[in-house]
Amino acid sequence: MNSPRLQDDLAPYRQFSIAQWARLRAGEPMTLNEDDLERLRSLNDPISLVEAEQVYLPLTRLLSLYVEAVLGLHRASSQFLQHSDEKAPFIIGIAGSVAVGKSTTARVLRALLRRWPSSPTVDLVTTDGFLYANAELEKRGLMERKGFPESYDRHAFLSFLSAIKQGEPKVPAPVYSHLIYDVLAGEAQIVDRPDILIVEGLNILQPGELPRSGTPVLFASDFLDFSIYVDADEPYIRRWFVERFLKLRETAFKDPKSFFHRFSKLTEAEAVETATEVWTAINLPNLIDNILPTRGRADLILSKGADHAIAEVALRRL
């Protein structure tokens, strides 16, 4: 799935090896240690301190420049319009396949951004909370397409992003439980005018159909100030998905409250077969039809190799 290396002057991205990208750190201090990374790692995503220094420190330096530029644009707009609106949070979107490591990327970025000298407030929201509840998915016949674009409450998600961008205080975001595999009724994460908001999800860059009438329509990506796509070849992601399933079978699935508790009783061979079937029937079609096509809309692509480490970085030209 990795993007081809384009040498033409018209190529939309600048390609960087890890050595080239790491040099752009420009002395940015490392503020995380191994214990921090251990807490931030997702299951089966072995990010190292070296990778954090070589990839994420240059990225946070780049983001600091983007944040400064967007704030400058906001000040210029307010001056032109002769009003002083509330400062709009800088929103970072992180997209990519199931099991590719989006959550680790989001958490590491949040930790590093929070440790800038200015100590900005940085919140993290996942789009899982905007999935329709299981009862509604069952009603719509979408339970087997959970994670596909049609399984999300798009209106609720756009309303949330709009409220955030307008600087509204205490905006609630629904909460999702991976244990029970459902949205938690009556629970909410309160997002209260952070300096930076990271939004992580499968379809954050997904566009929709444009009306032939030309009527303005909003997509989630319209609210993003910077977007990241975490990429890898499909065989790698499939293997990581199966390996994660096997680890969950030995851990979270053993909880009787888990939606997937029945899988904890599978033999290893049965678990591999089941995970492969789930990947082939659900996650692979979603990746091919909906997620991968959004890769070219990202500002930055982090491409991973077989070892789950980032092997190449692509930055969209301005």
N, C-alpha and C positions, 0 to 999 in steps of 0.2 A: 504493500500500500504506500510505501515511501514515494515521495514526489520525485520525478526525474530531475537530474541536474541539468538546468538550462543555461547555456552559455550565451545565448543571443542577447543583444542589448535590450530587446523588448521583453525579456523574461520578467514576470511580475515580482519575483523574489530575488533577494541576494542570498546566496548559499554560503554557509560557514561550516568548516570543520570544527570539532570541539576545541582544538588548539587555537584556531583563529578567533573563535567566539570568546574563549577564556581570556584572551588578551584584552578584551573590551571591559574587563572588570575594572581596570584602571585604578587599582589600589583600594577598591571598595572593601571595607573590613568585614570579615566573617563573624557573624554574631550568634551562630548556632554551633552546638557541639554534638558529639555522637549521641548523648542521652536525649537531646532535643529531637534529633532525627529518628531515634527509636520510637519516640512517642508519636511522631508525625507520619511515619510510614503506614501505608495501607497494607492489608494482608497480601503477601506475595509480591511486594514491590520493593526490591532491595536497593533503595537509593543510598549512595555513599556520601560521606562528607566531601570527598574529592569532587563528585558530580555536583553537589550543591555549590561548591566554590566555583567550578568551571562553567556551570550553566546558569544557575539561579542568581548568583551575585551580579553578573553582567546584565541579566534580565531585569533585576530590581533597579540597577542604575539606569537602564533604558526607560523603565516605567517612571522613575523619578523625573526624568526630562519630559515625558509625555504629560504627567500630572501638572508640572509647572506650566507647560504650554497651554493645556486646557484651561487652567485657572486664569492664565493671561487672556485667553480668548473670552472667557466668561466676564472678566473685568471690562474688556473692551466693549462687549455687547451691552453690558449694564450701563456703561458710560454713554454709549450711543442712544440707548433707549431712555436714558435719564431716570433710571430707577435702580434700587439696590435689592435685588432678589436674594433669597437665601442661597448660599453656596451649594451647588449641586454635587453630590458625591461622584467620584470617578469610578466608573464601573468596568471591571475586567471580566470577560467571559472566557470560560475554559470548556472546550468541547472535545469529543473523541469517543471511541468505542467503549463498550463495557470491558472491564479488565485491562485496559491499556495504561491505567495509572493516573487518571484525571484527579482523583481525590488527593493523592500524595502531592501532585503538582500544586493543587489549590492550597493545601495546608502548609506546605513549605513556603510558598509565596506569601501567605498571610503572616506567617511567623517572621519572615525577613522584613516585610514591609512595616510591621508593627515596631520593628527595632530601628527604623530610621531615626536620625537625630531629632527630627521634629515630633517623634512619637505619635504618628497619626492613628486614629481609630480605624481598624480594618475588620469588617464583618465578612462572613462566608455563608452563602445560602446555596443549597442544592435544588435543582429543579424537580427532584423526586417528590417534594411536598406538593407540587402542582399537578401530580398525576390525579386522575379521578380516583375516588375511593373504590375498593374492590367491588362493592355492591353495585356501584354505577357502571363499572367496567363489565360486570356480569350482565347487567340490564342491557347494555349496548352491544353485547357480544364481542367485547374487546379484550377479555382476560388473556387470551393467547397472543395478544398484540401489545402487551404492556411494555412501555418504553418507545413504542412507535409514536410519531407525531400526534396521531388522532387520539391517543390515550391521555393526553394532557389537557387540562383546563386552560386553554390558550388565553381566554379573556381574563381570567384571574391572574395569570402570570403577567400579561401586559399591563394590567391595572396596578399590580405591585411595582413593576419597573417604572411606570409613569409616576407613581407617588414618590418613589425614591428620587427620581430625577428632578422632581419639583421641590425637593427639600422638605417634604412633609415629615413631621416627627412620628416616632413610634409606629412604624408601618408593620403590620403583622404578616408573617410568612407561614404557611402551613408546614407542619412537621411530619416527616415520614419515618416509619420504623422498619428497618430491614429485618428485624426479628419476626414481626408478625406480617411483614410484606404488605403493609397498608398504611394509608394516611391516618394519623392519630386524631380522631375526632375531638374537637374542642381545645387542642393544643396549638400553640403558635410560637414562633421565634420572632421577637420584636427587634426590628432594625431601626435604630434611632439616629438618623442623620450621620452616618459614618463619613470619614474623609474618603475612604475607599471601600467599595463593595465588590467582592469576588463572587461570581455566579457560575456554578459548575453544573454541567449537564450534557446529556447525549446530543440534544437537538438545539442547543442555544444559538447556533448559527443558521438554523433552518429557515429559509424564506418560504413564503406562501405564494399562492396564485395572485397575480396582479389583476385587478378588475379592468375589463376592456374600456370602461367608461372613463378611466383616468382618475377616479375618486381616490384621494389619498388614503393609504392603508399602512398601519404600523406593523412591524415585525419586531421580535425580541432584539434582534441584532441592531436595530435602529437606536437602542438605548445604550449600546456598548461603546466605551471610549477606546478599548483595546481588547483584542480577542486572540486566544491561543488555541491551537489544535494539537492535541497529543496524538501522534501517528505511529504506526508500526505495520509491518507486513501481516496479512491475515493469518498465515500459519502460526506466527508467533503469538498473536492475540488469542487464537484458539487454544494453543497450548497453555497460556497463562490462565485462561478461563477454566480449563479442566483442572489445572493444578490448584487454583483457588477453590474450586468446588470440592476437591479432595480434602483440603485443609479445613474448609467449613464443615465438612462431614464429620471431622474429628473434634470440632470446637462448637461453633454456634448452633449447628443443626442438632446437637445433642440436647439442647434446651427443649423441654416438652412444650414450651410456649412458641417455639419456632414454627413458622408456616411450613418449613422444609424438614421438620423433625423426622418424617418418614424416611428421608434419604440417609439419615444417620445409621440406619440398619442395613444399608447396602454393603455388599462386599466391595473391595477396591475395584475389581473388574466391572461390576455392575455400576459403580459410581462413575467410572470413566465412560462407560457406554451411555449412561443417562446424561452426563454433562455434554458429551459430544452431540447427542441427539438434540438437546436444548440449544446448543450453539448453532447447529445446522438448520433447525426449524425456525428459530426466533431471532437470535442475535446476529447471525450472518446476513439474513435478508434485510434486517434493519440497518446494518452497517453499509451494505452495498447500495440499498435504495435511498436511504435517508441521511446517514451520518457522513459517510465518505464524500458524497457530492458537496458537502459544505466546507471541506478542507481548504479549497481555494478561496474562500471568503475570509479566512483568518488573517490577522496581521502578522502572526508568528506561528511557525510550525516546528514542533519539537519531534524529531523522528528518532524512534528507538530501534536498537538492534536486538538480536536474539537473546542477549543477556539482560534485557529490560532496561539497559542504560541508554541515555540519549546519545546518539551517534552523530547527529547533524542538526543544525539549526537553520531555518529559512526565515528571513525577515522581509516583509513586503516593502517594496520601494515606495517612497512618498512621491 
